[in-house]
Amino acid sequence: MDLRRDDFKRSIRAPAKLNLFLDVLGRRGDGFHDLETLMVPVRLADQVSMTRTRSAAEPGEICLDVHTCWPIRSPGLLPVVPAGADNLVVKSLKLFQERSGSAFGARVELVKRIPMAAGLGGGSSDAAAALRLANRVWQVNWDDDRLAELAAELGSDIPFFLSQGAAICRGRGERVERLPPLPPLYFVIVKPVDALGSGEVYSVYDSIAEQKPPVVRGQLNRLIANLYLGGWHDVGMWMHNRLQAAASLLSPGVEKLRRVFAEFDFVAHQLTGSGSAYFGICRHAAHARRLASILRTRQLGLVYATRSCQ
């Protein structure tokens, strides 16, 4: 709600994502990797709120207040979320300030529900939400393409989160091809104690890449076709995460989760992103709730039952 010109506040949900397919096509000259990935946003989400401020200084100050809403039973799984210049929300707003020339500042409240260092894209989603909010409350009104260019400078996954729905992402992840709405997908996600940095996972991947066979030609298209048709039997055949082997070498918890998920009647299951979170696809909401309830008794980490969102 608009209160007054200098007290302009908006809130937005920042969803997590799951990688239903992730292939690494090669290493680039700039040190990054070329990817092809299918990402789906889910209802597990942070919330970002922003109030526009003025400041005597130029540009206006960016103040971030972080609240964590982790499940109560989460010993060893409570990371410290940075609230200063190291937070991607602050970095994104300062860069947007610089490029847009806005003199406004902001008070930002970030409510964290998405686990960190999990391959769920929480930091990237928060940054995208902050950019969308600032574009509106600072009345900069950049178009989507210009905002996406800035987002790509900040992080590979951020452009994906600037709009809604599933997408195929290529390049470093910044080339986003939106898909027609998928049917609802239901998931169980487990975030183990282990935290994995994407840099270390890619480093291990580079050391073992020559040992890994290429994916089947057209595998991503076959996966997408089966998702639209509800072909559950074949979804697991075509899902893929090239980074799972590397993540498993770094984290015994990843392989443990693979074995545990294989005990149950998931449609399919695998690592998301560079990990350490692991997920399974379920047939419907009740199926997801039942399997999540069982997995919580195994003390594997944080367990979530959620669904895709458009």
Summary of the structure (lengths in Angstrom):
residues: 310
radius of gyration: 19.6
end to end distance: 24.0
largest distance: 61.7
contacts: 1021
relative contact order: 0.17
helix: 35%
strand: 30%
